[in-house]
């Protein structure tokens, strides 16, 4: 394979401080740059992993961030997924997301990975995944399959 994965995802927000606080508080993300890119446009770079970042744009009078619709009706980019560093990190992220009301307790068992969806303060639907320690080789479960290690509370 010629790629190492994703470098960055460009995201629109209407409140940069709120965006930074959410990803810093939940994911320990680090803001490494924050500046006016051109009049009316603020750009910040937020590290979310060793080689991954968000390029966050706040653009005056841009209302695209307000357009959130159901899954598979959001245009070419439907959602993004962040990979937790391990199960301990996944559990801590899950706790933080639930404490903020950004996610419920449901964890999906997709087979190779466990997944939970959340909404950030701008309404962006995103997902956190982690390698599934209970995975069975060749087993791939459908969406909606609750992970046995995360029963309903």
SULSULRA-V227058 format. One record per helix or strand of 2 or more residues. SS is the DSSP state (hx for helix, st for strand). FROM is the first residue (numbers start at 1). LEN is the number of residues. If there is no record, write none. Layout:
# SULSULRA-V227058
ss:SS from:FROM len:LEN
ss:SS from:FROM len:LEN
This chain:
# SULSULRA-V227058
ss:st from:8 len:5
ss:hx from:16 len:12
ss:st from:30 len:9
ss:st from:41 len:9
ss:st from:52 len:8
ss:hx from:64 len:3
ss:st from:80 len:4
ss:hx from:87 len:13
ss:st from:108 len:2
ss:st from:113 len:7
ss:st from:125 len:7
